[in-house]
């Protein structure tokens, strides 16, 4: 994962906000989940002054480490199925 990857995600979010999202929708949130062999990286991009709303939520969000572990487990499961 490079700085360019995160910048590209931010650009996509901006384009979505300008040309796709309707006036009653909230700003776009981007999330990159990247896995290479034995490592995983999680990056988020949020709009400035982000007020995030959700229909469901958890009191405690998973940490980046927890997300990395889950990503490794999910991709292992996918590889085992193929």
Residue frames as a rotation matrix with the C-alpha (Angstrom) as fourth column:
UNK 1
0.586 0.810 0.000 0.00
0.810 -0.586 0.000 0.00
0.000 0.000 -1.000 0.00
UNK 2
-0.545 -0.809 0.222 1.48
0.818 -0.570 -0.069 3.31
0.183 0.144 0.973 -1.04
UNK 3
-0.580 0.283 -0.764 0.67
0.190 -0.865 -0.464 6.95
-0.792 -0.414 0.448 -0.41
UNK 4
-0.862 0.240 -0.447 -0.55
-0.506 -0.345 0.791 7.03
0.035 0.907 0.419 -4.03
UNK 5
-0.672 0.640 -0.372 -3.09
0.484 0.760 0.434 4.26
0.560 0.111 -0.821 -3.24
UNK 6
-0.331 0.535 -0.777 -4.56
0.825 -0.235 -0.513 6.28
-0.457 -0.812 -0.364 -0.39
UNK 7
-0.677 0.035 -0.736 -4.59
-0.222 -0.962 0.158 9.43
-0.702 0.270 0.659 -2.53
UNK 8
-0.893 0.359 -0.272 -6.37
-0.194 0.238 0.952 7.56
0.406 0.902 -0.143 -5.31
UNK 9
-0.451 0.753 -0.478 -8.99
0.857 0.515 0.002 6.33
0.247 -0.409 -0.878 -2.86
UNK 10
-0.377 0.285 -0.881 -9.50
0.452 -0.774 -0.444 9.89
-0.808 -0.566 0.163 -1.64
UNK 11
-0.854 0.040 -0.519 -9.89
-0.437 -0.598 0.672 11.05
-0.283 0.800 0.528 -5.25
UNK 12
-0.750 0.619 -0.234 -12.49
0.297 0.631 0.717 8.34
0.592 0.468 -0.657 -5.93
UNK 13
-0.322 0.636 -0.701 -14.40
0.913 0.014 -0.407 9.39
-0.249 -0.772 -0.585 -2.80
UNK 14
-0.568 0.055 -0.821 -14.35
-0.017 -0.998 -0.055 13.01
-0.823 -0.017 0.568 -3.97
UNK 15
-0.913 0.232 -0.336 -15.62
-0.356 -0.049 0.933 12.05
0.200 0.972 0.127 -7.44
UNK 16
-0.565 0.738 -0.369 -18.39
0.708 0.663 0.243 9.94
0.424 -0.124 -0.897 -5.90
UNK 17
-0.325 0.427 -0.844 -19.41
0.694 -0.499 -0.520 12.84
-0.643 -0.754 -0.134 -3.68
UNK 18
-0.657 -0.009 -0.754 -19.46
-0.298 -0.915 0.271 15.31
-0.692 0.403 0.599 -6.59
UNK 19
-0.638 0.271 -0.720 -21.08
-0.757 -0.055 0.651 13.21
0.137 0.961 0.240 -9.31
UNK 20
-0.640 0.356 -0.681 -22.76
0.107 0.919 0.380 10.11
0.761 0.170 -0.627 -7.84
UNK 21
-0.718 0.347 -0.603 -24.08
0.687 0.213 -0.695 10.78
-0.112 -0.913 -0.391 -4.36
UNK 22
0.049 0.831 0.554 -27.44
0.627 -0.457 0.630 12.47
0.777 0.316 -0.544 -3.99
UNK 23
-0.255 -0.166 0.953 -28.07
-0.328 -0.912 -0.246 15.53
0.909 -0.376 0.178 -1.83
UNK 24
0.603 0.576 0.551 -29.65
-0.707 0.067 0.704 13.44
0.369 -0.814 0.448 0.94
UNK 25
0.762 -0.416 -0.497 -26.69
0.446 0.893 -0.064 11.03
0.470 -0.172 0.866 1.28
UNK 26
0.827 -0.540 -0.155 -23.75
-0.095 -0.405 0.909 11.49
-0.554 -0.738 -0.387 3.62
UNK 27
0.364 -0.770 -0.524 -20.17
-0.931 -0.322 -0.174 11.97
-0.034 0.551 -0.834 2.38
UNK 28
0.747 -0.149 -0.649 -18.32
-0.176 0.896 -0.407 8.94
0.642 0.418 0.643 1.01
UNK 29
0.493 -0.623 0.607 -16.03
-0.708 0.119 0.696 6.96
-0.506 -0.773 -0.383 3.32
UNK 30
0.487 -0.397 -0.778 -13.17
-0.581 0.518 -0.628 4.92
0.652 0.758 0.022 1.86
UNK 31
0.530 -0.371 0.763 -11.55
-0.594 0.479 0.646 1.82
-0.605 -0.796 0.034 3.33
UNK 32
0.271 -0.535 -0.800 -8.58
-0.752 0.402 -0.523 -0.08
0.601 0.744 -0.293 1.89
UNK 33
0.640 -0.146 0.754 -7.94
-0.452 0.723 0.523 -3.64
-0.622 -0.676 0.396 3.04
UNK 34
0.460 -0.578 -0.674 -4.69
-0.763 0.131 -0.633 -4.95
0.454 0.805 -0.381 1.57
UNK 35
0.719 -0.234 0.655 -3.09
-0.302 0.743 0.597 -8.33
-0.626 -0.627 0.464 2.06
UNK 36
0.392 -0.673 -0.627 0.25
-0.723 0.196 -0.663 -9.67
0.569 0.713 -0.410 0.92
UNK 37
-0.232 -0.495 -0.837 1.37
-0.012 0.862 -0.506 -13.12
0.973 -0.107 -0.206 1.95
UNK 38
-0.196 0.086 -0.977 1.69
0.869 0.476 -0.133 -12.83
0.453 -0.875 -0.169 5.74
UNK 39
-0.845 -0.104 -0.525 0.85
0.385 -0.799 -0.462 -9.16
-0.372 -0.592 0.715 6.31
UNK 40
0.060 0.886 0.461 -2.21
0.952 -0.190 0.242 -6.95
0.302 0.424 -0.854 6.03
UNK 41
-0.941 -0.305 -0.149 -2.71
0.331 -0.920 -0.210 -3.18
-0.073 -0.247 0.966 6.03
UNK 42
0.118 0.993 -0.001 -5.87
0.993 -0.118 -0.014 -1.26
-0.014 0.001 -1.000 6.85
UNK 43
-0.926 -0.343 -0.156 -6.30
0.342 -0.939 0.031 2.40
-0.157 -0.025 0.987 5.83
UNK 44
0.115 0.992 -0.056 -9.34
0.933 -0.127 -0.336 4.67
-0.340 -0.014 -0.940 6.08
UNK 45
-0.918 -0.258 0.300 -10.19
0.334 -0.912 0.239 7.98
0.212 0.320 0.924 4.47
UNK 46
-0.036 0.907 -0.419 -12.90
0.947 -0.103 -0.304 10.18
-0.319 -0.408 -0.856 5.90
UNK 47
0.210 0.162 0.964 -14.27
0.578 -0.816 0.012 13.52
0.789 0.555 -0.265 4.75
UNK 48
-0.822 -0.489 0.293 -13.29
0.111 -0.642 -0.759 16.59
0.559 -0.591 0.582 6.76
UNK 49
-0.687 0.541 0.486 -15.44
-0.719 -0.409 -0.561 17.08
-0.105 -0.735 0.670 9.86
UNK 50
-0.597 0.426 -0.679 -16.93
-0.176 0.756 0.630 13.64
0.782 0.496 -0.377 9.30
UNK 51
-0.345 0.619 0.706 -20.13
-0.849 0.116 -0.516 12.89
-0.401 -0.777 0.485 11.17
UNK 52
-0.837 -0.040 -0.546 -20.64
-0.343 0.816 0.465 9.19
0.427 0.576 -0.697 10.54
UNK 53
-0.076 0.892 0.445 -24.14
-0.939 0.086 -0.332 7.74
-0.335 -0.444 0.831 10.81
UNK 54
-0.863 -0.189 -0.469 -25.04
-0.355 0.887 0.295 4.06
0.361 0.421 -0.832 10.68
UNK 55
0.191 0.978 -0.084 -28.15
-0.680 0.193 0.708 1.93
0.708 -0.078 0.701 10.98
UNK 56
0.914 -0.025 -0.404 -26.20
0.282 0.755 0.592 -0.55
0.290 -0.655 0.698 13.11
UNK 57
0.270 -0.873 0.406 -23.15
-0.590 -0.483 -0.647 -0.02
0.761 -0.065 -0.645 15.26
UNK 58
0.344 -0.286 -0.894 -20.91
0.695 0.718 0.037 -1.57
0.632 -0.634 0.446 17.85
UNK 59
0.983 0.003 -0.184 -19.91
0.142 -0.652 0.745 0.13
-0.117 -0.758 -0.641 21.07
UNK 60
0.211 -0.971 -0.114 -16.27
-0.323 -0.180 0.929 -0.62
-0.922 -0.159 -0.352 20.32
UNK 61
0.830 0.019 -0.558 -14.99
-0.557 0.093 -0.825 -0.64
0.036 0.996 0.087 16.76
UNK 62
0.797 -0.596 0.099 -12.35
0.578 0.800 0.158 -3.22
-0.173 -0.069 0.982 15.87
UNK 63
0.376 -0.771 -0.514 -8.79
-0.246 -0.618 0.746 -1.95
-0.893 -0.154 -0.422 16.01
UNK 64
0.403 -0.336 -0.851 -6.56
-0.913 -0.087 -0.398 -1.91
0.060 0.938 -0.342 12.94
UNK 65
-0.691 -0.701 0.175 -4.81
-0.717 0.696 -0.046 -4.98
-0.090 -0.157 -0.983 14.37
UNK 66
-0.303 0.678 0.670 -8.11
-0.082 0.682 -0.727 -6.82
-0.950 -0.275 -0.151 14.71
UNK 67
0.680 0.547 -0.488 -9.08
-0.489 -0.157 -0.858 -5.87
-0.546 0.822 0.160 11.15
UNK 68
-0.092 -0.808 -0.582 -5.71
-0.986 0.154 -0.058 -7.12
0.137 0.569 -0.811 9.91
UNK 69
-0.787 -0.184 0.589 -6.23
-0.382 0.895 -0.230 -10.45
-0.485 -0.406 -0.774 11.68
UNK 70
0.155 0.937 0.312 -9.74
-0.071 0.325 -0.943 -10.80
-0.985 0.124 0.117 10.25
UNK 71
0.552 -0.018 -0.834 -8.51
-0.805 -0.274 -0.527 -9.97
-0.219 0.961 -0.166 6.75
UNK 72
-0.558 -0.811 -0.175 -5.83
-0.829 0.555 0.066 -12.66
0.044 0.182 -0.982 7.04
UNK 73
-0.613 0.398 0.683 -8.49
-0.083 0.827 -0.556 -15.17
-0.786 -0.397 -0.474 8.19
UNK 74
0.459 0.860 -0.224 -10.95
-0.297 -0.089 -0.951 -14.23
-0.838 0.503 0.214 5.41
UNK 75
0.326 -0.384 -0.864 -8.36
-0.944 -0.092 -0.316 -14.51
0.042 0.919 -0.393 2.67
UNK 76
-0.780 -0.559 0.282 -7.13
-0.587 0.809 -0.022 -17.83
-0.216 -0.183 -0.959 4.07
UNK 77
-0.193 0.813 0.549 -10.71
-0.008 0.558 -0.830 -19.13
-0.981 -0.165 -0.101 3.97
UNK 78
0.641 0.417 -0.644 -11.07
-0.586 -0.277 -0.762 -17.93
-0.496 0.866 0.067 0.36
UNK 79
-0.174 -0.812 -0.557 -7.82
-0.973 0.229 -0.030 -19.63
0.152 0.537 -0.830 -0.62
UNK 80
-0.764 -0.077 0.640 -8.88
-0.339 0.892 -0.298 -22.85
-0.549 -0.445 -0.708 1.12
UNK 81
0.233 0.952 0.200 -12.18
-0.145 0.238 -0.960 -22.88
-0.962 0.195 0.194 -0.84
UNK 82
0.616 0.034 -0.787 -10.46
-0.759 -0.242 -0.604 -22.55
-0.211 0.970 -0.123 -4.24
